[in-house]
Each structure stands twice: as C-alpha cells, then as structure tokens.
C-alpha cells in the first residue's frame, strides 16, 4: 500500500478496501464528507496487483469537482495534472503518456464506454459521490456492469459516496461488500432561523449573511437555488457590506474557470470570503477557511414532462442527505456553525435522498445511447431505479420521429450520426440537419450556447447571446468554439451538403424544437402559445416579448406559470419552409373549422391554416347546411342552456306534463317509459335529438318553434302522447263545464284555480296519473281571491267549509253558500235579485 505524508480519516479502511477488491470485482465505500475518499482512494489503489499496467477512471459529477480532485491528487504526488493524474472534461483534457488516473465527469465517461465497450487498458472505474444519482452516473454504472459481465470479468467497479443507501447499491453490484469509514468531522452547531413565506428568499438569505458576519469568525458558504438568486443576493450584500476585508464570490456552473477558482481558493490572510453557491458546492469540494454555512434549503432541478417533451427547471426543497452534506461543509477543517432557513420540525419532512434524475429526466439521450450499445430495452440493464415507462415511451416516440430509431427500437444510420455527437438528440439533430444546408457551424455554435450555461451571457434572446459569443475572447468561449467546430465537422461527414442556404437562428433552433415554436397570444403581451399546446410567458418588458413568433429552448416554473428562459425569434415564412421541407413533426394543416360563438349565439365557420396548436391564418366562410354544422349549433346551445330555445307556452306545458308523469312513475317504483324532457335531461343529449331539426340553421335566433315541435314529436312517441292526454290532460273540466288549464309547473304539484261554486255537487276529488296523484285545487272566492288550497275536496266540504261559508256569506251575499255543497248544483252565477 502506498504511504502518504498526511493522514486522512479514510486511511483506516484503505487496507480493507484493497483486500476486498483483490478478492472480488466490486465494492461500495461509504465515507462522510472530509474523509478524503475522493483524493486518497485512487492513489491508494494505483499499485494494487490487479491495477498493474491499467488505468483508474474516477468519475465526478461536475467539472469543478473533477478539476479540484485532479489538482489535489497531483499535488500529493508532487506533480502537475497531466502526468500520473490526468483530467478529461468537456472543455479541455490534460492526459499524458504516463497518466494512470483519469478524473472525468460522468457524461464524459458515458461517451468513453460507448466508444470502447471493453474499456481496454482500464483496470477500475470509481464512481464518486454516487448519491447525487445523475442520469449519466446511473447509465455509466449500468454499462460498466454490463461490460464487466460480458466482456471484462477482471474490471473493478467501486461506488463511493458520503450519503448513500449502501446495501441497495451493494445488491445491484452482486452483493458487493460495503466498507464504511467513520471519517473525521469537526462539530457543527445548527441554528434554525425559520422562513417567512411573505419575504423573498434573497432578502432572508441576505439578513442571515449579515447576522453571521457579525456573530461569527471565518468565511461563509451560502447555498442558494440558482444563478438568479445568487446575483440578487450579491447585489444586496454589496450595497450593505462596507468592510474591504469581506470578499463576495459567486460560484455556479456557468462561471468561467478562473471565477470558479477564485471562489474556491482560500481567502487571503486577514480577509473573509462569502461564497454564494448552488448545489455545485455540496460535495467533492473543500473551500478553505469556511466554518459557517447558510442553507436556504432550496435547489433548482430539471423536471421532464413526458406528455409535452419539455424539461423545465423547478425550485424544490433539498433532501435530508443534501442538507446534511451542506451542513458538513462547515466542519471540514474546524468546528463550525450552520444556519438553516427553515424550522427544525421541517427537517423531518424532507425526503431522505434526492430524487434520482432517471425518474424525472428526458430519457431520449439514454434510449439513443442504449440503442448504440445494442440494447433496445433500457430496463434490461442493471439500473438502481427502473426508467419510468411514460418517459421511455415519449423518448422512443421522439427518436422515431427523428428517424434515429427504427420500428423495433434499433439505432438507424441517422441515429448513429446523432449519437456520434456528444449532444442531446434534439441538438444533435439540429447540427446534422443544418449540415445539409451548409450551416453546421452556425448550428453547432447555437448548440454550444444551450449546453454550456452562461456562454455568451445570460440573455433570454439566444440571437443576442450568439452575437456576444462571436465577440468573446475568453478561454471558455474559445474552448467551446473549438468544440463546436468539431461537432460541425462530424455532422458534415454524416450529412453531405445538399444545397447552401442561410438559416436564421430561429430556423436553426426550430430544427431541434419544432414542437416549441410559439405564437404571441396578443401583441406585446409576452404571453405565448406553443405548437405542442402549452403556454409560456416572457416579461412584457423584454425586447423579445414584442416578437409575434418564437422558438423556445428552455422554460422554468409550473405549467400554469411557465416562464421562457431561452428563446429566439422566427418568422412565419421560416415556419412554412420548415414544414414544407418535412423537418417538423407537424404539417401545415388547412381545413375549415366550425366554432360556436357564445356572445353571438351563432356558428362561425373559418378556413384556417394551423401548425400544431398554432393558428397561422384564417378567413370567414358561409355556414353550410350540414349535419356537422347542425351538431355544432346544438352543442353550443346546450352549453348555453336549453331554456334559451324559443319554446312556446304549449311546448313548455307538454314538457312539464311529461316531467310530472315521470316523477309520479318514479315515485311508484314502476318501470318508467317517460323521457326526461327537463333542461337538465335534454341538455347532455342535445346533439342527438336536436341536431336533425337544425339543418340550415346558423344561430339561436334562426331556430323556430316548429323546429322544436318536430323534435318533441320524435321524443314522445304516439302511444305515450295518447297516455299523456289521458293521465296528464292540459285542462280540467269543472262540473259547470268550464275548461280550466292545469298548471304543471306549480310548486305544490299540478294545480287548477277555480271558484268554489263551480265545484258544488262534486263528491270525489279529481286525480291525475291514472288516479294516483290528486289534483291540487286552489279554491277562489267569487272575486277570484284564494280562500283555500286542498287535495281532499270531500274533506273540505265536511270540515272547513262551514267556517269559509260564514266568512264569505257576509262578503258575497248574492252568491249561493249552501250548507251541503256536495249536494248543491254547481254554478257560475250569483242569485237573482230579491231571492
């Protein structure tokens, strides 16, 4: 075992780890932050017998961590990076003929193993900080295990992490041994400051930083969800901190290497540093001098929506494991303190571990890489978490639409051209398709902006960022331009130029995101509708918000409040060209469209041209006499309310009579033949019963009572109409011969109003519905004033009549008021004078 001058906590388990890997090919190492696993384990394993003549590949989740690990190991050996310890990242590699340890980012390793499945010359692959569970790490491990099983039985695989479900990973690695290091962490005091939901997180973080600077010694590491919050906190702190001894240093992935290094390096003697960082500083990174951590408890994570194929950024609470990692940053070199901007009780509600990216990511890159590996079903590989079926289905649909996969899920020549570029499939397709028009270089530069955050600035308008990139002379810009040139050359080999065309940035981006072409809902509003049917918005103050057409590359926030983060203008002519060339998932659809306008209560027919959900053009057309149009009118009227139809009084009474008999039949429990002719009953089925009678009608105003008469006739067959007249007649014939209309809409039930003298001699109470329901009688005085309501006329004669008679006789002395009205003759007249 190699000896080291400086002792680290991890040293106590290095012998056990080495012995385990001599006996078995796989192992899991769990060690807390600061134990030294990242920089000590590769060096310790370098001289093992199984490693002789082979390289060790160390995977890191981020470029910053990879550079830091390579530099630290090289310093330990008294060398520079590029000698024994090499570095391989997207923006530059330092690999020499003597290199035995290669520190690579997880994405780079995925490309390495796809290009060389046997990993010739590699003795071991070490997955560091595996708990972050990036898609590239999960995929890289799955491929490494597959290669080990089929091609390289001698390959060693070591999974390392500070916070990890070691037993679960060990099962994935074939019941590999789990080796744990207790590490050495200095004590960290935790203080909970709570969170005011009414205040911006930037303001609360600023207050916590000022408090900590006043209360504590040493430098501060402040965790914020993203670049925007970092910049706003930086502005606030610069306004309020006057001490020259305090240095404010942002730290996020889009910064140049020099700016990142400035944040990580220890503060000069006599000075303090406030590092404002994203989750980039959670792991594999020690910032010297930091003994205070301020944790907002938030992180920004990509969330993929498979139903629309959009990855959006969402701010979420961190997991307990991530919170512990952040807290541990304060105790790496001395006792520290951690301020948490939430209540202590809230810690228990946090998820135990971060959600693996494979469960919420766009799986199109994974599926294409699997196809290149020779696997059509990713679930057959050894993943710790199975890729979700909906995301796989959407990924397969996208790659099939891009002609990257055939019907059986195998990679096509087009797919191989896309997979050869180290870009997401959509962007690879943009570069390859642009090559056919001599525009591969322009497309590759645009792709570079989208994969390398912060390149060309942070403007939402990608055309503006492209222009700035052309003027930038920094190292990162130059490196990305060189990288883009390589992508362009690769694309030009795969797709020979067909013809030379000048393609705008909008048209180039539409080659990648044809489903995210967007149209302004109204001029200057900043509100846009995307071709895939979703909405997104820009601040109206943005210059880009004045554009009628955009192509959207990136959105953030929930669907109801999605904000456009990267886009570029496009013209309608470009959209027509794109669809005409067959380069979009949508064709230009030309058809007539019938809509019902609620305000006008009428049909509107338009000839329209659409691209997906977007309306390109329209012109009015006359409403033809067709069943489809009649059905649209019926549906529109039903939505407004059946009661708005021009029902006559007789038609309304017929509907009420049927409704009465329907209720009566339901109450009896018998089979009910009566249709439901109420508004509620007719509305849902209007397209069936009303449509045939609206042929040639274009509006509610054009519908006539005769149309409804014909409709009712069909709804009520002849046999029921006959029963209706018998069981629910329109009128009641009084003993005097008067025909009195029955009010079937009355609240008390079917009712007639009748002067009491006209019912003299009636000994039985009249009834409806075959005698089952008594007719409600509103008895009137000779002056047509109500005197009694009854459902039992014989009972009224025997009971209340005497009191009514006494009162009425005084008011109407000339009218008959017999003692026995059941035996008296009915009359409509008063008594002759003098009688």
C-alpha angles and dihedrals in degrees: 000000000000114000122230130203095218120056119226129185091246090064091081092068101035094096091050091048093049092048091049094052091048089058102035134026098230137048142165121223120196115188131156124244113288096024091115100241095137098056103025105044098060091049092047093052096045095090098044114126093244090052097055109128093000136101130242115222114207115195120209126185095228141027092240092055091044092053092046093050093047093048093048094050092046090051090050088056093043091243141109126255108271096048118075090341116049134184128219117183135143096265100046142341132217107197124150137184091263095049112131100161119051117191108203137169117250094251092052091052091053089057091046095055093042089054093044111023093179092053091221112208094015116119099181143003117215117198107203124197089006090166089081086072098204117182091244092053093049091046093045091052092048091052093044090053091047091050091046091052097046109023113011117038088165094058114114121217122194123182114199131186144147096222114027143132090246096182092056093050090045090057090052088052093054099273091309117185117265114222118194130198118199090208125192120271125171115232116274121199114216121213121186115211098177126223130264107214090202094060128073114255090235092060093049093047090050091052091049092050092051090048092049093048088053097044104034141050125226134038126314132229111200121193117211130170100244153345095279094056091045092055093047093049089047090054092050093048094048089053093051106032113078100167112111089208092070116083120195114210125181117210123192138128098263094061123103116260091252092055092047091050091050089056094048099045116092117264115260116262112286093019134097129214131214107200113197105200144169122221085291087093097051099093145016090020134098117192106200117234096020112134099148125067124188111194122195087191091229136111134178114233133178114248120192122213105203095190091067101019095239127137111205131182116244130187111228141168113268123244123257089251091054091046089052091049091052092047090050091060087075093059103046098105106008141356111301148173134239124204112202119197096217138065118278091240089059093067092073090055093058118103112261094235135011115271108261112252091230089069095055107025137100102265097196093100090047093049093048092048090048090052089051087051088053098254118122094182113051091194088072090068123084103264121163087223122028113243109252115258096227092054091046090050092051091045091051091049092051094047091046090051088051088051088238093123130037125224091278094051095255120140116260129209087261089051091051089054090052094043091051089067116076090230137102109275094254093054092042088053090051092055095043094046091047090053088067088063097041093257102109093119094052091047092048091053089051090050089051090057091053099047097040108058117219095019109141091009129288102283116140090226106084092197088062091049091049090054092049091047089057089057098042116106099180124123096252093050091049092048092050092047089053090048091049090051088056091051090050093051091050091050092048090055091051096043117033115211112269097184138340115258132164105233120194120230088252093054091046092052090046088061086066100034109026089149091058098059103130137200126206111251088215132358114281095354095115088226115125138185116213124218089245089062099255126119130228136170145217126202104266088231091065113102088224089060089074091064115102093209131037141170110221120212101171137020134179134198134038122317093260092052103027112161124203110238101173128019144133134212122259132183128236088240089058090052091052091049092049093052093041091055090053091243096126134069089233128062122209101269117207118190144124117269126201120204133172113230109212095201094053093034087222143106121263120199120195136176103228140183116208138186105199106305092343123103111221102176142346142186130184122258132190117262109253124213097252136137091240092056091045089052091050090052091048091050093048093050091047089054090053093045135279089238090074091069114106096257115176121227090254092050092049090050091050090053090048092049091052091047090052093052091045090055092046092051092048090051091053093052093233127134107283118222095170116108121229104252097169120116089255092050097045099042103071093048098041093118089062105044102025103039098074090056097050099064108140093013117121103177145024089253091059094058114102133205089246089062089056092044090058091046093051091048090059093045092053113048121214096258092054091045088057091049090047092058090049100043101032107025120186092233140029118221110221122213087259090059095251114146107224120192114238114228104217092176094061115124093232092052132264104351141182127193112218138164107252094233090064089064097053111128093028108126099172126061112241116244140190136207093051092314095307099110123047116228110243109239119206101197115210134199120238085267090056093251117142112255103165143357116212143170091189112056096174089052090050091053090051097042126021096021096086092057092044090047093053092051097042095044091064092049099041106027094162093061123082117259105178123190091230107036092173088067098037123099114255116245144179094198139079122241115275116262114274096025 
